[in-house]
Amino acid sequence: MILILDVDGTLANIDHRLLLIDKIKPTAKDWNAFFDPKLVALDTPIRGTRYLFPKLLMEFDKLIFLTGRPERLRKVTHTWLEEIYSFYFDPRDLLMRPEHWAATDDISVRAKFKSAIFQQEILPQYPKQNFIFIDDNVSILKELAEFGITIKAPECWKLFY
């Protein structure tokens, strides 16, 4: 069984960066500030996830990270995950938003992006596997529901410990 994890809002507490986005009409400038690598590196883990992570590693055949963070944050994201959760993982198991997909607060666009990446990159490699998706966005989970079990974060972490 493969566990597919979101990062922002699922593993990473991003509250300190959310203040940088105009809630009414986010601009490219807002998104650039939100995705500043120095600020991303300051994210903290969602409560309970550090305790739970070793258990997840033992229970699943594979963990894949599917995030809406832009590709330019690959190094900081990979480093953050390894340092916070104290494990090494193959960088190819970190799937990120290509730079040509603009950042957006439009949930349907974000859901379509994750579904497309899953269908193009993950499903062909593991066609006979079962999947569990953990994400903080209900629309994304609805989009992925046909492919496996979906679980809402961060509330779900309490279920595991």
One Martini backbone bead per residue (centre of mass of N, CA, C, O) as a GRO file, in nm:
protein
  161
    1MET     BB    1   0.099   0.035   0.020
    2ILE     BB    2   0.033   0.380  -0.061
    3LEU     BB    3   0.143   0.694   0.059
    4ILE     BB    4  -0.010   1.017   0.008
    5LEU     BB    5   0.140   1.335   0.072
    6ASP     BB    6   0.104   1.625   0.181
    7VAL     BB    7   0.228   1.931   0.312
    8ASP     BB    8   0.061   2.180   0.325
    9GLY     BB    9  -0.138   2.139   0.617
   10THR     BB   10  -0.032   1.835   0.686
   11LEU     BB   11   0.284   1.869   0.784
   12ALA     BB   12   0.285   2.185   0.747
   13ASN     BB   13   0.300   2.477   0.917
   14ILE     BB   14   0.170   2.792   0.747
   15ASP     BB   15   0.066   3.043   0.906
   16HIS     BB   16   0.309   3.250   0.865
   17ARG     BB   17   0.236   3.264   0.538
   18LEU     BB   18  -0.071   3.335   0.506
   19LEU     BB   19  -0.037   3.648   0.565
   20LEU     BB   20   0.076   3.704   0.252
   21ILE     BB   21  -0.222   3.659   0.155
   22ASP     BB   22  -0.471   3.768  -0.025
   23LYS     BB   23  -0.795   3.667   0.029
   24ILE     BB   24  -0.941   3.798  -0.219
   25LYS     BB   25  -0.668   3.877  -0.426
   26PRO     BB   26  -0.423   3.714  -0.532
   27THR     BB   27  -0.090   3.758  -0.619
   28ALA     BB   28   0.216   3.706  -0.740
   29LYS     BB   29   0.348   3.846  -0.498
   30ASP     BB   30   0.217   3.677  -0.280
   31TRP     BB   31   0.329   3.401  -0.377
   32ASN     BB   32   0.627   3.474  -0.358
   33ALA     BB   33   0.622   3.519  -0.054
   34PHE     BB   34   0.500   3.244   0.033
   35PHE     BB   35   0.756   3.097  -0.144
   36ASP     BB   36   0.980   3.165   0.036
   37PRO     BB   37   1.245   2.977   0.127
   38LYS     BB   38   1.299   3.101   0.410
   39LEU     BB   39   1.003   3.053   0.513
   40VAL     BB   40   0.969   2.753   0.453
   41ALA     BB   41   1.200   2.665   0.653
   42LEU     BB   42   1.004   2.769   0.909
   43ASP     BB   43   0.838   2.551   0.925
   44THR     BB   44   0.618   2.348   1.104
   45PRO     BB   45   0.497   2.085   1.247
   46ILE     BB   46   0.237   1.911   1.279
   47ARG     BB   47   0.073   1.797   1.523
   48GLY     BB   48   0.196   1.455   1.569
   49THR     BB   49   0.379   1.378   1.316
   50ARG     BB   50   0.652   1.301   1.444
   51TYR     BB   51   0.544   1.057   1.602
   52LEU     BB   52   0.408   0.905   1.349
   53PHE     BB   53   0.614   0.860   1.116
   54PRO     BB   54   0.751   0.586   1.191
   55LYS     BB   55   0.485   0.427   1.154
   56LEU     BB   56   0.441   0.482   0.855
   57LEU     BB   57   0.704   0.351   0.752
   58MET     BB   58   0.611   0.058   0.851
   59GLU     BB   59   0.311   0.036   0.704
   60PHE     BB   60   0.436   0.122   0.428
   61ASP     BB   61   0.580   0.070   0.119
   62LYS     BB   62   0.517   0.384   0.047
   63LEU     BB   63   0.622   0.728   0.010
   64ILE     BB   64   0.446   1.017  -0.119
   65PHE     BB   65   0.491   1.346  -0.233
   66LEU     BB   66   0.212   1.582  -0.292
   67THR     BB   67   0.265   1.912  -0.411
   68GLY     BB   68   0.200   2.271  -0.461
   69ARG     BB   69   0.473   2.326  -0.470
   70PRO     BB   70   0.722   2.457  -0.627
   71GLU     BB   71   1.002   2.339  -0.781
   72ARG     BB   72   1.198   2.560  -0.651
   73LEU     BB   73   1.142   2.398  -0.353
   74ARG     BB   74   1.286   2.124  -0.339
   75LYS     BB   75   1.528   2.152  -0.147
   76VAL     BB   76   1.379   2.269   0.104
   77THR     BB   77   1.171   2.040   0.125
   78HIS     BB   78   1.354   1.797   0.148
   79THR     BB   79   1.513   1.895   0.393
   80TRP     BB   80   1.277   1.937   0.585
   81LEU     BB   81   1.169   1.648   0.588
   82GLU     BB   82   1.431   1.512   0.686
   83GLU     BB   83   1.472   1.680   0.948
   84ILE     BB   84   1.193   1.660   1.089
   85TYR     BB   85   1.157   1.324   1.024
   86SER     BB   86   1.419   1.152   1.021
   87PHE     BB   87   1.458   1.085   0.695
   88TYR     BB   88   1.518   0.911   0.403
   89PHE     BB   89   1.449   1.015   0.059
   90ASP     BB   90   1.359   1.006  -0.253
   91PRO     BB   91   1.330   1.275  -0.463
   92ARG     BB   92   1.120   1.124  -0.658
   93ASP     BB   93   0.899   1.131  -0.403
   94LEU     BB   94   0.878   1.443  -0.498
   95LEU     BB   95   0.590   1.610  -0.598
   96MET     BB   96   0.564   1.901  -0.801
   97ARG     BB   97   0.494   2.205  -0.914
   98PRO     BB   98   0.513   2.336  -1.195
   99GLU     BB   99   0.594   2.649  -1.303
  100HIS     BB  100   0.355   2.668  -1.525
  101TRP     BB  101   0.186   2.641  -1.269
  102ALA     BB  102   0.004   2.850  -1.123
  103ALA     BB  103  -0.066   3.000  -0.853
  104THR     BB  104  -0.361   2.923  -0.641
  105ASP     BB  105  -0.691   2.951  -0.476
  106ASP     BB  106  -0.811   2.750  -0.671
  107ILE     BB  107  -0.925   2.448  -0.591
  108SER     BB  108  -0.984   2.310  -0.866
  109VAL     BB  109  -0.700   2.347  -0.981
  110ARG     BB  110  -0.548   2.194  -0.758
  111ALA     BB  111  -0.699   1.928  -0.795
  112LYS     BB  112  -0.622   1.879  -1.092
  113PHE     BB  113  -0.322   1.871  -1.054
  114LYS     BB  114  -0.303   1.624  -0.862
  115SER     BB  115  -0.450   1.428  -1.045
  116ALA     BB  116  -0.258   1.449  -1.287
  117ILE     BB  117   0.000   1.363  -1.145
  118PHE     BB  118  -0.096   1.094  -1.050
  119GLN     BB  119  -0.174   0.978  -1.339
  120GLN     BB  120   0.120   1.032  -1.470
  121GLU     BB  121   0.336   0.939  -1.227
  122ILE     BB  122   0.209   0.702  -1.040
  123LEU     BB  123   0.008   0.496  -1.163
  124PRO     BB  124   0.201   0.372  -1.385
  125GLN     BB  125   0.408   0.254  -1.164
  126TYR     BB  126   0.132   0.156  -0.969
  127PRO     BB  127  -0.132  -0.018  -1.083
  128LYS     BB  128  -0.165  -0.245  -0.824
  129GLN     BB  129  -0.207  -0.042  -0.611
  130ASN     BB  130  -0.275   0.098  -0.307
  131PHE     BB  131  -0.432   0.403  -0.180
  132ILE     BB  132  -0.338   0.680   0.033
  133PHE     BB  133  -0.476   0.999   0.111
  134ILE     BB  134  -0.325   1.303   0.247
  135ASP     BB  135  -0.518   1.602   0.306
  136ASP     BB  136  -0.646   1.942   0.365
  137ASN     BB  137  -0.831   1.908   0.100
  138VAL     BB  138  -1.141   1.820   0.000
  139SER     BB  139  -1.130   1.861  -0.311
  140ILE     BB  140  -0.886   1.682  -0.355
  141LEU     BB  141  -1.004   1.425  -0.232
  142LYS     BB  142  -1.238   1.401  -0.434
  143GLU     BB  143  -1.056   1.375  -0.688
  144LEU     BB  144  -0.903   1.101  -0.556
  145ALA     BB  145  -1.121   0.883  -0.464
  146GLU     BB  146  -1.110   0.680  -0.716
  147PHE     BB  147  -0.797   0.576  -0.618
  148GLY     BB  148  -0.882   0.583  -0.300
  149ILE     BB  149  -0.809   0.665   0.011
  150THR     BB  150  -0.937   0.938   0.206
  151ILE     BB  151  -0.774   1.188   0.423
  152LYS     BB  152  -0.811   1.432   0.663
  153ALA     BB  153  -0.626   1.712   0.723
  154PRO     BB  154  -0.511   1.724   1.053
  155GLU     BB  155  -0.725   1.549   1.207
  156CYS     BB  156  -0.615   1.252   1.156
  157TRP     BB  157  -0.374   1.230   1.359
  158LYS     BB  158  -0.546   1.147   1.609
  159LEU     BB  159  -0.611   0.852   1.502
  160PHE     BB  160  -0.292   0.743   1.526
  161TYR     BB  161  -0.244   0.821   1.868
   0.00000   0.00000   0.00000
